[in-house]
């Protein structure tokens, strides 16, 4: 199956092609060469200029693409295009200078780019002033083109950095609620078992000390330890039961908020009033696991959650493989719990190009 374009892919295309359009400012050089040919410049010089421009235009789109992929600085490309820029500038074809400066942006310090940009504007205008006198039009146009080329590239790279950070944060958003719940559960168990085990250890140590001199007292201590462990076991079971009793409505609201924060449009239609507490808890677990898989294993833009008569259907448009590809402690492990409760759980791509997670449990 052909991989669906992610939001990050689309942002990358927008940045790359937008930067390509900005680089087209250098095409004014062709018109400049044409004007010079009409003014009587020998044809061989014009042909050389056109060839140099063609080579420059072929290479000019590569540096930004390399930077977005995280590749190393393309020294050869920057050197060749820099040499072409110098050759054309010697004939006062300065249109390529802003484009070349934009190519430098991803690989040098911002301050260096600014200094070189200002120096290029000053140098070109000093040269023009010496040859034909001060020309405010040249000064204005070169300053404008340099600002557009350098500023646009800087803005695009900043946008790309922010987009990557947002994309990488989706998994964190998906797991945050689960992690907080696990931490709470671990804290409860620590508080519960810590004191109980400490008491049991102290009683066992005391029974060991008095075993030879007072067996009856040692036996009484061990009976106390037995009662203490039974009481602790009941308390642990109570904590686990309360932990598993997840509120379905709260989970639906939380999942919707997390998906919306990850730029996945989420629609929820749920009839939960008539469901038993056990069914509500089980469906809440499925919803939470399903939402995690939407963010971790798919490229979804839309997700729909419906619950009716104990049947949960959770679908998204980011098809990404089959249920067997999920971790054993994810949907596969959850399916065992659903079957143990007399229900069914399945996940599969549909003919409409969506991925459907369906759980049916006794209402």
VEXZAFI-231562 format. One record per residue (C-alpha): residue in three letters; y, z, x; residue number from 1. Coordinates in steps of 0.001 Angstrom, whole numbers, m for minus. Example, Ala and Ser with C-alpha at 12.3 -4.5 7.8 and 13.67 -1.06 7.14 Angstrom:
! residues 2
<residuo:ala; north:m4500; up:7800; east:12300; num:1>
<residuo:ser; north:m1060; up:7140; east:13670; num:2>
! end
This chain:
! residues 363
<residuo:unk; north:0; up:0; east:0; num:1>
<residuo:unk; north:3423; up:m875; east:1285; num:2>
<residuo:unk; north:5447; up:2198; east:2262; num:3>
<residuo:unk; north:8295; up:2949; east:m109; num:4>
<residuo:unk; north:11733; up:3109; east:1488; num:5>
<residuo:unk; north:12995; up:6668; east:1752; num:6>
<residuo:unk; north:16540; up:7820; east:1136; num:7>
<residuo:unk; north:16906; up:8196; east:4897; num:8>
<residuo:unk; north:15823; up:4564; east:5354; num:9>
<residuo:unk; north:18469; up:3422; east:2897; num:10>
<residuo:unk; north:21161; up:5448; east:4622; num:11>
<residuo:unk; north:20108; up:4000; east:7971; num:12>
<residuo:unk; north:20309; up:452; east:6595; num:13>
<residuo:unk; north:23739; up:1156; east:5122; num:14>
<residuo:unk; north:25030; up:2494; east:8437; num:15>
<residuo:unk; north:23509; up:m260; east:10577; num:16>
<residuo:unk; north:24587; up:m3188; east:8404; num:17>
<residuo:unk; north:27988; up:m1635; east:7765; num:18>
<residuo:unk; north:28467; up:m1334; east:11508; num:19>
<residuo:unk; north:27377; up:m4975; east:11910; num:20>
<residuo:unk; north:30088; up:m6045; east:9477; num:21>
<residuo:unk; north:32638; up:m4109; east:11497; num:22>
<residuo:unk; north:31467; up:m5880; east:14651; num:23>
<residuo:unk; north:32307; up:m9225; east:13035; num:24>
<residuo:unk; north:35910; up:m8602; east:14071; num:25>
<residuo:unk; north:34959; up:m10317; east:17309; num:26>
<residuo:unk; north:34429; up:m13590; east:15426; num:27>
<residuo:unk; north:38198; up:m14092; east:15481; num:28>
<residuo:unk; north:37620; up:m15147; east:19079; num:29>
<residuo:unk; north:36060; up:m18424; east:17897; num:30>
<residuo:unk; north:39199; up:m19273; east:15978; num:31>
<residuo:unk; north:41259; up:m18312; east:18991; num:32>
<residuo:unk; north:39223; up:m20693; east:21171; num:33>
<residuo:unk; north:39645; up:m23455; east:18597; num:34>
<residuo:unk; north:43430; up:m22993; east:18621; num:35>
<residuo:unk; north:43428; up:m23144; east:22410; num:36>
<residuo:unk; north:41406; up:m26373; east:22341; num:37>
<residuo:unk; north:43900; up:m27884; east:19922; num:38>
<residuo:unk; north:46670; up:m26757; east:22283; num:39>
<residuo:unk; north:45158; up:m28755; east:25146; num:40>
<residuo:unk; north:42868; up:m26357; east:26991; num:41>
<residuo:unk; north:40125; up:m28425; east:28692; num:42>
<residuo:unk; north:36926; up:m28684; east:26669; num:43>
<residuo:unk; north:34619; up:m27264; east:29411; num:44>
<residuo:unk; north:36554; up:m23963; east:29319; num:45>
<residuo:unk; north:36209; up:m23863; east:25537; num:46>
<residuo:unk; north:32467; up:m24561; east:25723; num:47>
<residuo:unk; north:31982; up:m21767; east:28279; num:48>
<residuo:unk; north:33959; up:m19422; east:26039; num:49>
<residuo:unk; north:31829; up:m20317; east:23006; num:50>
<residuo:unk; north:28592; up:m19791; east:24954; num:51>
<residuo:unk; north:29793; up:m16404; east:26176; num:52>
<residuo:unk; north:30730; up:m15450; east:22610; num:53>
<residuo:unk; north:27314; up:m16466; east:21302; num:54>
<residuo:unk; north:25578; up:m14283; east:23888; num:55>
<residuo:unk; north:27953; up:m11437; east:23057; num:56>
<residuo:unk; north:27299; up:m11749; east:19305; num:57>
<residuo:unk; north:23526; up:m11714; east:19823; num:58>
<residuo:unk; north:23687; up:m8506; east:21882; num:59>
<residuo:unk; north:26457; up:m6626; east:20090; num:60>
<residuo:unk; north:24307; up:m5270; east:17236; num:61>
<residuo:unk; north:21679; up:m3660; east:19488; num:62>
<residuo:unk; north:23379; up:m521; east:20892; num:63>
<residuo:unk; north:23993; up:1189; east:17552; num:64>
<residuo:unk; north:20428; up:469; east:16440; num:65>
<residuo:unk; north:19116; up:1955; east:19676; num:66>
<residuo:unk; north:21294; up:5044; east:19181; num:67>
<residuo:unk; north:20090; up:5591; east:15599; num:68>
<residuo:unk; north:16456; up:5332; east:16729; num:69>
<residuo:unk; north:17195; up:7947; east:19388; num:70>
<residuo:unk; north:16495; up:5549; east:22261; num:71>
<residuo:unk; north:17883; up:5593; east:25774; num:72>
<residuo:unk; north:21222; up:4032; east:26617; num:73>
<residuo:unk; north:20837; up:202; east:26843; num:74>
<residuo:unk; north:22583; up:m95; east:30199; num:75>
<residuo:unk; north:21662; up:m3757; east:30656; num:76>
<residuo:unk; north:23113; up:m4776; east:27275; num:77>
<residuo:unk; north:26303; up:m2787; east:27812; num:78>
<residuo:unk; north:26701; up:m4246; east:31308; num:79>
<residuo:unk; north:26213; up:m7865; east:30210; num:80>
<residuo:unk; north:28533; up:m7542; east:27215; num:81>
<residuo:unk; north:31057; up:m5699; east:29389; num:82>
<residuo:unk; north:31049; up:m8559; east:31899; num:83>
<residuo:unk; north:31536; up:m11077; east:29077; num:84>
<residuo:unk; north:34426; up:m8984; east:27750; num:85>
<residuo:unk; north:36128; up:m9039; east:31164; num:86>
<residuo:unk; north:35655; up:m12815; east:31547; num:87>
<residuo:unk; north:37094; up:m13568; east:28106; num:88>
<residuo:unk; north:39934; up:m11090; east:28588; num:89>
<residuo:unk; north:40941; up:m12938; east:31748; num:90>
<residuo:unk; north:41782; up:m15875; east:29463; num:91>
<residuo:unk; north:43549; up:m13508; east:27010; num:92>
<residuo:unk; north:40692; up:m13758; east:24482; num:93>
<residuo:unk; north:40847; up:m10051; east:23803; num:94>
<residuo:unk; north:39194; up:m9957; east:20362; num:95>
<residuo:unk; north:35908; up:m8780; east:21864; num:96>
<residuo:unk; north:37433; up:m5694; east:23510; num:97>
<residuo:unk; north:37450; up:m3496; east:20338; num:98>
<residuo:unk; north:33869; up:m4526; east:19558; num:99>
<residuo:unk; north:32668; up:m3635; east:23045; num:100>
<residuo:unk; north:34417; up:m270; east:22853; num:101>
<residuo:unk; north:32582; up:379; east:19563; num:102>
<residuo:unk; north:29310; up:m389; east:21360; num:103>
<residuo:unk; north:30104; up:2304; east:23935; num:104>
<residuo:unk; north:30689; up:5082; east:21384; num:105>
<residuo:unk; north:27070; up:6339; east:20994; num:106>
<residuo:unk; north:26498; up:6666; east:24737; num:107>
<residuo:unk; north:29666; up:8140; east:26270; num:108>
<residuo:unk; north:31820; up:11152; east:25540; num:109>
<residuo:unk; north:34327; up:10860; east:22745; num:110>
<residuo:unk; north:37200; up:11703; east:25058; num:111>
<residuo:unk; north:36113; up:8941; east:27448; num:112>
<residuo:unk; north:36041; up:6379; east:24633; num:113>
<residuo:unk; north:39521; up:7398; east:23488; num:114>
<residuo:unk; north:40921; up:7152; east:27019; num:115>
<residuo:unk; north:39333; up:3739; east:27631; num:116>
<residuo:unk; north:40539; up:2499; east:24229; num:117>
<residuo:unk; north:44139; up:3512; east:24915; num:118>
<residuo:unk; north:43939; up:2032; east:28402; num:119>
<residuo:unk; north:42650; up:m1293; east:27013; num:120>
<residuo:unk; north:45526; up:m1521; east:24520; num:121>
<residuo:unk; north:48077; up:m731; east:27232; num:122>
<residuo:unk; north:46538; up:m3158; east:29741; num:123>
<residuo:unk; north:46333; up:m6101; east:27332; num:124>
<residuo:unk; north:49882; up:m5634; east:26105; num:125>
<residuo:unk; north:51252; up:m5264; east:29624; num:126>
<residuo:unk; north:49530; up:m8522; east:30541; num:127>
<residuo:unk; north:50904; up:m10282; east:27450; num:128>
<residuo:unk; north:54382; up:m8887; east:28128; num:129>
<residuo:unk; north:54321; up:m10191; east:31695; num:130>
<residuo:unk; north:53171; up:m13654; east:30581; num:131>
<residuo:unk; north:55146; up:m14305; east:27378; num:132>
<residuo:unk; north:57204; up:m11167; east:26803; num:133>
<residuo:unk; north:56720; up:m8236; east:24417; num:134>
<residuo:unk; north:54707; up:m9231; east:21346; num:135>
<residuo:unk; north:54602; up:m6514; east:18691; num:136>
<residuo:unk; north:52088; up:m8517; east:16663; num:137>
<residuo:unk; north:49533; up:m8395; east:19469; num:138>
<residuo:unk; north:50164; up:m4683; east:19969; num:139>
<residuo:unk; north:49732; up:m3924; east:16259; num:140>
<residuo:unk; north:46619; up:m6059; east:15748; num:141>
<residuo:unk; north:44816; up:m4838; east:18866; num:142>
<residuo:unk; north:45617; up:m1217; east:18083; num:143>
<residuo:unk; north:44363; up:m1693; east:14501; num:144>
<residuo:unk; north:41157; up:m3484; east:15543; num:145>
<residuo:unk; north:40401; up:m916; east:18262; num:146>
<residuo:unk; north:40924; up:1963; east:15832; num:147>
<residuo:unk; north:38656; up:336; east:13237; num:148>
<residuo:unk; north:35868; up:m491; east:15711; num:149>
<residuo:unk; north:35804; up:2860; east:17501; num:150>
<residuo:unk; north:36592; up:5048; east:14489; num:151>
<residuo:unk; north:34039; up:3377; east:12214; num:152>
<residuo:unk; north:31266; up:3734; east:14781; num:153>
<residuo:unk; north:32077; up:7409; east:15309; num:154>
<residuo:unk; north:32095; up:8026; east:11549; num:155>
<residuo:unk; north:28787; up:6186; east:11078; num:156>
<residuo:unk; north:27070; up:8190; east:13805; num:157>
<residuo:unk; north:28348; up:11440; east:12302; num:158>
<residuo:unk; north:27084; up:10373; east:8867; num:159>
<residuo:unk; north:23677; up:9554; east:10351; num:160>
<residuo:unk; north:23460; up:12958; east:12025; num:161>
<residuo:unk; north:24280; up:14723; east:8747; num:162>
<residuo:unk; north:21758; up:12590; east:6828; num:163>
<residuo:unk; north:18981; up:13467; east:9270; num:164>
<residuo:unk; north:19761; up:17165; east:9037; num:165>
<residuo:unk; north:19677; up:17016; east:5238; num:166>
<residuo:unk; north:16393; up:15092; east:5257; num:167>
<residuo:unk; north:14747; up:17506; east:7665; num:168>
<residuo:unk; north:15835; up:20432; east:5481; num:169>
<residuo:unk; north:13889; up:19257; east:2412; num:170>
<residuo:unk; north:10634; up:20895; east:3495; num:171>
<residuo:unk; north:12484; up:24140; east:4149; num:172>
<residuo:unk; north:13919; up:24018; east:637; num:173>
<residuo:unk; north:10470; up:23410; east:m796; num:174>
<residuo:unk; north:8833; up:26327; east:1019; num:175>
<residuo:unk; north:11668; up:28855; east:816; num:176>
<residuo:unk; north:10711; up:30347; east:m2536; num:177>
<residuo:unk; north:7026; up:30553; east:m1563; num:178>
<residuo:unk; north:7847; up:32184; east:1771; num:179>
<residuo:unk; north:10082; up:34786; east:155; num:180>
<residuo:unk; north:7348; up:35667; east:m2332; num:181>
<residuo:unk; north:4768; up:35961; east:428; num:182>
<residuo:unk; north:7065; up:38219; east:2430; num:183>
<residuo:unk; north:7572; up:40428; east:m607; num:184>
<residuo:unk; north:3842; up:40599; east:m1167; num:185>
<residuo:unk; north:3196; up:41422; east:2500; num:186>
<residuo:unk; north:5811; up:44180; east:2344; num:187>
<residuo:unk; north:4208; up:45671; east:m760; num:188>
<residuo:unk; north:781; up:45704; east:880; num:189>
<residuo:unk; north:2195; up:47237; east:4042; num:190>
<residuo:unk; north:3896; up:50013; east:2088; num:191>
<residuo:unk; north:785; up:50611; east:17; num:192>
<residuo:unk; north:m1941; up:50511; east:2656; num:193>
<residuo:unk; north:29; up:51969; east:5545; num:194>
<residuo:unk; north:199; up:55478; east:4174; num:195>
<residuo:unk; north:m3283; up:55340; east:2632; num:196>
<residuo:unk; north:m4937; up:54279; east:5881; num:197>
<residuo:unk; north:m2967; up:56878; east:7822; num:198>
<residuo:unk; north:m4166; up:59625; east:5455; num:199>
<residuo:unk; north:m7746; up:58365; east:5585; num:200>
<residuo:unk; north:m7686; up:58280; east:9384; num:201>
<residuo:unk; north:m6353; up:61840; east:9582; num:202>
<residuo:unk; north:m9008; up:63151; east:7181; num:203>
<residuo:unk; north:m11818; up:61380; east:9048; num:204>
<residuo:unk; north:m10598; up:62821; east:12350; num:205>
<residuo:unk; north:m10518; up:66305; east:10842; num:206>
<residuo:unk; north:m14009; up:65881; east:9394; num:207>
<residuo:unk; north:m15263; up:64840; east:12819; num:208>
<residuo:unk; north:m13815; up:67977; east:14424; num:209>
<residuo:unk; north:m15362; up:70401; east:11924; num:210>
<residuo:unk; north:m18665; up:68595; east:11431; num:211>
<residuo:unk; north:m20692; up:70846; east:13758; num:212>
<residuo:unk; north:m19085; up:74149; east:12797; num:213>
<residuo:unk; north:m18534; up:73602; east:9071; num:214>
<residuo:unk; north:m20601; up:70704; east:7657; num:215>
<residuo:unk; north:m19627; up:71579; east:4083; num:216>
<residuo:unk; north:m15942; up:71262; east:4868; num:217>
<residuo:unk; north:m16579; up:67986; east:6728; num:218>
<residuo:unk; north:m18447; up:66651; east:3682; num:219>
<residuo:unk; north:m15557; up:67668; east:1432; num:220>
<residuo:unk; north:m13145; up:65783; east:3679; num:221>
<residuo:unk; north:m15320; up:62654; east:3511; num:222>
<residuo:unk; north:m15429; up:62914; east:m301; num:223>
<residuo:unk; north:m11627; up:63034; east:m203; num:224>
<residuo:unk; north:m11629; up:59934; east:1989; num:225>
<residuo:unk; north:m13937; up:58194; east:m486; num:226>
<residuo:unk; north:m11642; up:59032; east:m3399; num:227>
<residuo:unk; north:m8613; up:57972; east:m1362; num:228>
<residuo:unk; north:m10123; up:54567; east:m520; num:229>
<residuo:unk; north:m11104; up:53979; east:m4151; num:230>
<residuo:unk; north:m7604; up:54856; east:m5283; num:231>
<residuo:unk; north:m6129; up:52559; east:m2650; num:232>
<residuo:unk; north:m8442; up:49749; east:m3744; num:233>
<residuo:unk; north:m7267; up:50112; east:m7339; num:234>
<residuo:unk; north:m3645; up:50049; east:m6201; num:235>
<residuo:unk; north:m4234; up:46929; east:m4090; num:236>
<residuo:unk; north:m5875; up:45173; east:m7037; num:237>
<residuo:unk; north:m2919; up:46129; east:m9214; num:238>
<residuo:unk; north:m454; up:44723; east:m6678; num:239>
<residuo:unk; north:m2439; up:41493; east:m6346; num:240>
<residuo:unk; north:m2655; up:41116; east:m10113; num:241>
<residuo:unk; north:1104; up:41596; east:m10461; num:242>
<residuo:unk; north:1672; up:39147; east:m7631; num:243>
<residuo:unk; north:m405; up:36525; east:m9371; num:244>
<residuo:unk; north:1402; up:37095; east:m12680; num:245>
<residuo:unk; north:4095; up:34508; east:m11976; num:246>
<residuo:unk; north:6658; up:33848; east:m14677; num:247>
<residuo:unk; north:6266; up:30205; east:m15732; num:248>
<residuo:unk; north:9805; up:29777; east:m17052; num:249>
<residuo:unk; north:11288; up:31154; east:m13837; num:250>
<residuo:unk; north:9105; up:28842; east:m11753; num:251>
<residuo:unk; north:10144; up:25809; east:m13819; num:252>
<residuo:unk; north:13823; up:26669; east:m13364; num:253>
<residuo:unk; north:13351; up:27328; east:m9647; num:254>
<residuo:unk; north:11381; up:24114; east:m9062; num:255>
<residuo:unk; north:13958; up:22070; east:m10921; num:256>
<residuo:unk; north:16761; up:23566; east:m8802; num:257>
<residuo:unk; north:14886; up:22933; east:m5548; num:258>
<residuo:unk; north:14060; up:19323; east:m6476; num:259>
<residuo:unk; north:17626; up:18622; east:m7575; num:260>
<residuo:unk; north:18886; up:20103; east:m4296; num:261>
<residuo:unk; north:16592; up:17681; east:m2467; num:262>
<residuo:unk; north:18109; up:14777; east:m4441; num:263>
<residuo:unk; north:15057; up:14359; east:m6707; num:264>
<residuo:unk; north:16121; up:13976; east:m10326; num:265>
<residuo:unk; north:13935; up:16392; east:m12307; num:266>
<residuo:unk; north:13293; up:16390; east:m16073; num:267>
<residuo:unk; north:11484; up:19364; east:m17647; num:268>
<residuo:unk; north:10041; up:19438; east:m21167; num:269>
<residuo:unk; north:7905; up:22547; east:m21623; num:270>
<residuo:unk; north:6491; up:24427; east:m24612; num:271>
<residuo:unk; north:5448; up:27758; east:m23101; num:272>
<residuo:unk; north:5913; up:30263; east:m25897; num:273>
<residuo:unk; north:2351; up:30128; east:m27229; num:274>
<residuo:unk; north:583; up:30272; east:m23853; num:275>
<residuo:unk; north:m1404; up:33319; east:m22767; num:276>
<residuo:unk; north:m221; up:35256; east:m19673; num:277>
<residuo:unk; north:m3206; up:33983; east:m17664; num:278>
<residuo:unk; north:m2457; up:30361; east:m18587; num:279>
<residuo:unk; north:1231; up:30770; east:m17830; num:280>
<residuo:unk; north:427; up:32182; east:m14393; num:281>
<residuo:unk; north:m2034; up:29411; east:m13575; num:282>
<residuo:unk; north:303; up:26627; east:m14702; num:283>
<residuo:unk; north:3161; up:28208; east:m12765; num:284>
<residuo:unk; north:1028; up:28079; east:m9620; num:285>
<residuo:unk; north:233; up:24406; east:m10238; num:286>
<residuo:unk; north:3908; up:23566; east:m10816; num:287>
<residuo:unk; north:4925; up:25306; east:m7622; num:288>
<residuo:unk; north:2243; up:23581; east:m5557; num:289>
<residuo:unk; north:3054; up:20240; east:m7172; num:290>
<residuo:unk; north:6740; up:20583; east:m6339; num:291>
<residuo:unk; north:5905; up:21399; east:m2743; num:292>
<residuo:unk; north:3790; up:18247; east:m2514; num:293>
<residuo:unk; north:6546; up:16134; east:m4073; num:294>
<residuo:unk; north:8888; up:17105; east:m1257; num:295>
<residuo:unk; north:6354; up:17168; east:1589; num:296>
<residuo:unk; north:4062; up:14231; east:824; num:297>
<residuo:unk; north:6086; up:11735; east:m1234; num:298>
<residuo:unk; north:9315; up:9754; east:m1266; num:299>
<residuo:unk; north:10182; up:10604; east:m4844; num:300>
<residuo:unk; north:13524; up:10005; east:m6514; num:301>
<residuo:unk; north:12478; up:11136; east:m10003; num:302>
<residuo:unk; north:10077; up:13810; east:m11200; num:303>
<residuo:unk; north:9034; up:14648; east:m14774; num:304>
<residuo:unk; north:7318; up:17902; east:m15799; num:305>
<residuo:unk; north:5860; up:18304; east:m19289; num:306>
<residuo:unk; north:3799; up:21175; east:m20723; num:307>
<residuo:unk; north:2254; up:20967; east:m24173; num:308>
<residuo:unk; north:m732; up:22863; east:m25615; num:309>
<residuo:unk; north:m1813; up:24098; east:m22202; num:310>
<residuo:unk; north:m1660; up:20634; east:m20614; num:311>
<residuo:unk; north:678; up:20204; east:m17664; num:312>
<residuo:unk; north:1638; up:16716; east:m16494; num:313>
<residuo:unk; north:3815; up:16410; east:m13401; num:314>
<residuo:unk; north:4651; up:12858; east:m12332; num:315>
<residuo:unk; north:6911; up:11346; east:m9698; num:316>
<residuo:unk; north:7796; up:7864; east:m8467; num:317>
<residuo:unk; north:7015; up:8550; east:m4805; num:318>
<residuo:unk; north:3339; up:7562; east:m4638; num:319>
<residuo:unk; north:1859; up:8741; east:m1342; num:320>
<residuo:unk; north:m1911; up:8523; east:m1150; num:321>
<residuo:unk; north:m4734; up:10243; east:m3004; num:322>
<residuo:unk; north:m5438; up:13889; east:m3784; num:323>
<residuo:unk; north:m7985; up:14063; east:m1001; num:324>
<residuo:unk; north:m5257; up:13725; east:1554; num:325>
<residuo:unk; north:m3755; up:17102; east:659; num:326>
<residuo:unk; north:m4587; up:20255; east:2561; num:327>
<residuo:unk; north:m7697; up:22174; east:1382; num:328>
<residuo:unk; north:m5611; up:25223; east:542; num:329>
<residuo:unk; north:m3226; up:23088; east:m1504; num:330>
<residuo:unk; north:m4324; up:21058; east:m4515; num:331>
<residuo:unk; north:m8004; up:21134; east:m3562; num:332>
<residuo:unk; north:m8091; up:24932; east:m3431; num:333>
<residuo:unk; north:m5980; up:25150; east:m6569; num:334>
<residuo:unk; north:m8399; up:22874; east:m8414; num:335>
<residuo:unk; north:m11154; up:25433; east:m7829; num:336>
<residuo:unk; north:m9049; up:28168; east:m9433; num:337>
<residuo:unk; north:m8312; up:25952; east:m12432; num:338>
<residuo:unk; north:m11999; up:25105; east:m12876; num:339>
<residuo:unk; north:m12892; up:28796; east:m12637; num:340>
<residuo:unk; north:m10532; up:29397; east:m15581; num:341>
<residuo:unk; north:m12287; up:26705; east:m17630; num:342>
<residuo:unk; north:m9741; up:23965; east:m17009; num:343>
<residuo:unk; north:m9365; up:20769; east:m15012; num:344>
<residuo:unk; north:m6941; up:19599; east:m12343; num:345>
<residuo:unk; north:m6558; up:16063; east:m11055; num:346>
<residuo:unk; north:m3968; up:14054; east:m9159; num:347>
<residuo:unk; north:m3917; up:10281; east:m8847; num:348>
<residuo:unk; north:m1638; up:7247; east:m8613; num:349>
<residuo:unk; north:m1081; up:5495; east:m11941; num:350>
<residuo:unk; north:m885; up:1813; east:m12801; num:351>
<residuo:unk; north:2870; up:2219; east:m13336; num:352>
<residuo:unk; north:3420; up:3046; east:m9668; num:353>
<residuo:unk; north:3782; up:6806; east:m10168; num:354>
<residuo:unk; north:1780; up:9797; east:m9011; num:355>
<residuo:unk; north:437; up:12044; east:m11788; num:356>
<residuo:unk; north:m688; up:15632; east:m11359; num:357>
<residuo:unk; north:m2438; up:16807; east:m14535; num:358>
<residuo:unk; north:m3739; up:20302; east:m15266; num:359>
<residuo:unk; north:m5436; up:21245; east:m18546; num:360>
<residuo:unk; north:m6247; up:24910; east:m19100; num:361>
<residuo:unk; north:m7190; up:26920; east:m22191; num:362>
<residuo:unk; north:m3986; up:27743; east:m24049; num:363>
! end
